[in-house]
Amino acid sequence: MLTEMDIKTVVIGGGPVSSLIVLKPARQDEKEPLSLPIRIGSVEATAISMGVSPEGGARPMTHDLLKSVMESLGGHLRSVIINDVSGTTFYAQLDLVGADGHQVVVDCRPSDAIALAVRCGATLFAEQAVLDVAGMPDFRAIEDQEHDQEIKDFHEFVEGLSPDDFT
C-alpha cells in the first residue's frame, strides 16, 4: 500500500550536523501523526531546497537537466516511490512515462528522486512497510493536538460556570 507524502522540512546541515528531509503523509492521521525522516547529504538537501524554492536566473543543476531531457523526449515523471529501507539506507524508484505512454520504473536514491519530483511537480509516495519501519511520531502535531484539547476543555469549563460558582 502506498501513502502520498509531502515535504515537511528540509534541513541543510554542515560539519557534524547531518542534512535531512522530513516527509509527512499528505493526509495526516489525526490519531497518530507521523513523519518520515531521511538522512541525506548537504549537496542533496540543497538540490531539493532549490527545487522547492527555485530562484530565477540560476544556472540549471543536474536535476533540472534530467527534467529537460525527459520533457525533450516527450516523457514525464509520474511519481516517486520511497519503496524500501534497510538500516538507515532508503531506496526509491522513479515512475516514468515515455512519449509512447510506456511506463518505466528506475531505481534511484531518495534524495535524487525527491529533487527531481519537486522540479516536475510529481507526487511522492512511501510504501507502508517503509512507514512501519522508519516512520516516527510527529511530536509537534501531537503537542498541537494536546494544546487544542486543553483549550477546548478550558472553554467547556468556562461555559459550564454559573454565577453561583463564584459565591
NORNOR-V468890 format. One record per backbone hydrogen bond with DSSP energy under -0.5 kcal/mol. NH is the residue of the N-H (numbers start at 1). CO is the residue of the C=O. If there is no record, write none. Layout:
BEGIN
{{NH;CO} {NH;CO}}
END
This chain:
BEGIN
{{3;126} {5;124} {6;24} {8;6} {8;22} {9;22} {11;20} {12;10} {13;11} {17;14} {18;16} {19;40} {20;11} {21;38} {22;9} {23;21} {23;36} {24;6} {25;34} {26;4} {28;26} {30;28} {35;136} {36;23} {37;35} {38;21} {40;19} {45;41} {46;42} {47;43} {48;44} {49;45} {50;46} {51;47} {52;48} {53;49} {54;51} {56;54} {58;55} {65;61} {66;62} {67;63} {68;64} {69;65} {70;66} {71;67} {72;68} {73;69} {74;71} {75;70} {76;97} {78;76} {78;95} {79;95} {80;123} {81;93} {82;125} {83;81} {83;91} {84;91} {86;89} {89;86} {90;88} {91;84} {92;108} {93;81} {94;106} {95;79} {95;93} {96;94} {96;104} {97;76} {98;102} {101;98} {104;96} {106;94} {108;92} {113;109} {114;110} {115;111} {116;112} {117;113} {118;114} {119;115} {120;116} {121;117} {122;117} {123;78} {124;5} {125;80} {126;3} {127;82} {128;1} {130;127} {131;127} {132;128} {133;129} {134;130} {135;131} {136;35} {138;33} {139;137} {142;138} {143;139} {144;140} {145;141} {146;142} {147;143} {148;144} {149;145} {150;146} {151;147} {152;148} {153;149} {154;150} {155;151} {156;152} {157;153} {158;154} {159;155} {160;156} {161;158} {165;162} {166;163} {167;164}}
END
